Amino acid sequence: MNSNTGLKIGPPRSREQTRLIRQYAKLKKRKVYKTTTVDYNEERDDESNSDDTGDRSRTVTDDLSRSRKLHTPKIDTIAKAIQEREQMLKRREDERIDRFKQAESRRLDREKRERERKETAKKLRKKTSRGQPIMKYQMEHLLKKIERTVGNKNS
């Protein structure tokens, strides 16, 4: 959380974002105004003693809003920055989920290969009652090897 602005958008990554955050904080501070009426006729009477009867009273907030239009950034830029940040966080979350799925599939493949190796080794270790290897399993293993090499050459 940024201590200057109270926003929960994390540390700024560029000068532009920092500028936008500062401008937003200033806008937040200026948000509350008390409306007071200033009678310009009284000020003019004090200054020049002329009889001007026109209604020249305005509010302070009118003056501030006119001057603020020239100096304040559009709220759209701040909203756009916040929206870009949210999109970036969503993209990072999607990438994290994709990495997790890929890691899970690699883990399952590894477990499958390990299971197959153990089964093959177990079959190849089997012996007859006189201690000779069982040829059936030896021949199957050699046949699988040959099929794999032939399959790789054709691909």
Secondary structure per residue as TSV (DSSP state, phi and psi in degrees):
chain	resnum	aa	ss	phi	psi
A	1	M	-	360.0	129.5
A	2	N	-	-76.1	121.0
A	3	S	T	-69.7	-25.0
A	4	N	T	-74.2	-37.5
A	5	T	T	-113.5	-22.2
A	6	G	-	83.2	6.5
A	7	L	-	-82.3	148.8
A	8	K	-	-106.1	53.6
A	9	I	S	-110.8	9.1
A	10	G	-	80.8	-177.2
A	11	P	S	-69.6	140.3
A	12	P	-	-67.6	146.1
A	13	R	-	-105.9	-13.2
A	14	S	S	-145.0	167.2
A	15	R	H	-63.9	-36.1
A	16	E	H	-63.2	-44.8
A	17	Q	H	-64.0	-41.2
A	18	T	H	-61.3	-43.2
A	19	R	H	-62.6	-43.5
A	20	L	H	-64.6	-38.8
A	21	I	H	-65.5	-42.8
A	22	R	H	-63.1	-43.2
A	23	Q	H	-63.9	-39.1
A	24	Y	H	-64.0	-41.1
A	25	A	H	-62.5	-41.8
A	26	K	H	-62.5	-41.4
A	27	L	H	-63.7	-39.0
A	28	K	H	-63.3	-40.3
A	29	K	H	-66.3	-36.9
A	30	R	T	-83.6	-0.2
A	31	K	T	-63.5	-38.3
A	32	V	-	-94.5	117.7
A	33	Y	-	-128.3	142.2
A	34	K	-	-91.1	134.5
A	35	T	-	-88.2	117.5
A	36	T	-	-126.2	145.5
A	37	T	E	-95.8	131.9
A	38	V	E	-113.0	126.1
A	39	D	-	-96.2	107.9
A	40	Y	H	-71.7	-19.9
A	41	N	H	-64.1	-41.9
A	42	E	H	-64.7	-41.8
A	43	E	H	-63.7	-40.5
A	44	R	H	-67.5	-39.1
A	45	D	H	-62.7	-39.6
A	46	D	H	-65.5	-36.9
A	47	E	H	-81.0	-44.8
A	48	S	H	-125.5	-0.6
A	49	N	-	51.8	34.8
A	50	S	-	-100.1	155.8
A	51	D	-	-98.0	86.3
A	52	D	-	-106.0	116.6
A	53	T	-	-98.6	2.9
A	54	G	S	-66.3	148.9
A	55	D	-	-81.7	103.0
A	56	R	-	-113.0	16.0
A	57	S	-	-79.0	134.5
A	58	R	E	-134.9	169.3
A	59	T	E	-100.2	157.5
A	60	V	H	-65.3	-35.5
A	61	T	H	-65.4	-31.6
A	62	D	H	-62.0	-45.2
A	63	D	H	-63.2	-42.4
A	64	L	H	-66.5	-39.6
A	65	S	H	-67.8	-34.4
A	66	R	H	-66.8	-43.5
A	67	S	H	-73.0	-30.3
A	68	R	H	-71.1	-28.8
A	69	K	H	-60.5	-32.1
A	70	L	H	-79.0	-28.7
A	71	H	H	-107.7	-21.7
A	72	T	S	-91.7	145.3
A	73	P	-	-74.7	161.1
A	74	K	-	-70.4	144.8
A	75	I	H	-63.4	-24.5
A	76	D	H	-58.9	-36.5
A	77	T	H	-66.2	-37.5
A	78	I	H	-69.5	-44.6
A	79	A	H	-62.2	-37.3
A	80	K	H	-64.8	-41.6
A	81	A	H	-63.8	-41.5
A	82	I	H	-66.0	-40.9
A	83	Q	H	-64.7	-40.8
A	84	E	H	-62.1	-40.5
A	85	R	H	-62.2	-43.8
A	86	E	H	-64.0	-39.8
A	87	Q	H	-65.0	-39.5
A	88	M	H	-63.2	-43.6
A	89	L	H	-63.7	-39.7
A	90	K	H	-65.1	-42.5
A	91	R	H	-62.7	-42.1
A	92	R	H	-62.7	-40.6
A	93	E	H	-64.1	-41.9
A	94	D	H	-62.7	-42.1
A	95	E	H	-63.9	-39.1
A	96	R	H	-64.4	-41.6
A	97	I	H	-64.8	-41.5
A	98	D	H	-61.9	-44.5
A	99	R	H	-60.8	-40.2
A	100	F	H	-63.7	-43.8
A	101	K	H	-62.4	-42.3
A	102	Q	H	-64.0	-42.0
A	103	A	H	-63.9	-39.4
A	104	E	H	-64.4	-42.5
A	105	S	H	-65.9	-39.1
A	106	R	H	-63.0	-39.9
A	107	R	H	-64.7	-43.2
A	108	L	H	-64.5	-40.1
A	109	D	H	-61.9	-43.5
A	110	R	H	-61.8	-43.3
A	111	E	H	-64.1	-39.5
A	112	K	H	-63.5	-46.3
A	113	R	H	-62.0	-39.9
A	114	E	H	-64.6	-42.0
A	115	R	H	-60.1	-45.4
A	116	E	H	-62.5	-42.0
A	117	R	H	-62.2	-41.3
A	118	K	H	-64.8	-42.1
A	119	E	H	-63.3	-43.9
A	120	T	H	-62.4	-45.3
A	121	A	H	-63.5	-38.9
A	122	K	H	-64.1	-42.9
A	123	K	H	-65.8	-40.8
A	124	L	H	-69.7	-24.0
A	125	R	H	-81.1	-13.1
A	126	K	-	-65.1	141.1
A	127	K	B	-129.5	159.6
A	128	T	-	-79.0	177.7
A	129	S	T	-66.3	-21.7
A	130	R	T	-95.3	3.8
A	131	G	S	92.9	5.3
A	132	Q	-	-87.1	144.7
A	133	P	B	-65.9	147.2
A	134	I	-	-77.8	119.2
A	135	M	H	-68.4	-28.7
A	136	K	H	-55.7	-48.4
A	137	Y	H	-71.3	-34.7
A	138	Q	H	-63.9	-43.2
A	139	M	H	-67.3	-41.5
A	140	E	H	-59.8	-42.5
A	141	H	H	-63.7	-44.8
A	142	L	H	-63.9	-39.6
A	143	L	H	-62.6	-42.8
A	144	K	H	-62.2	-40.8
A	145	K	H	-60.9	-45.2
A	146	I	H	-64.4	-43.2
A	147	E	H	-62.0	-38.8
A	148	R	H	-64.2	-43.7
A	149	T	H	-68.7	-37.8
A	150	V	H	-67.7	-40.8
A	151	G	H	-63.1	-37.2
A	152	N	H	-70.1	-35.0
A	153	K	H	-70.1	-35.1
A	154	N	H	-75.6	-23.5
A	155	S	-	-78.8	360.0
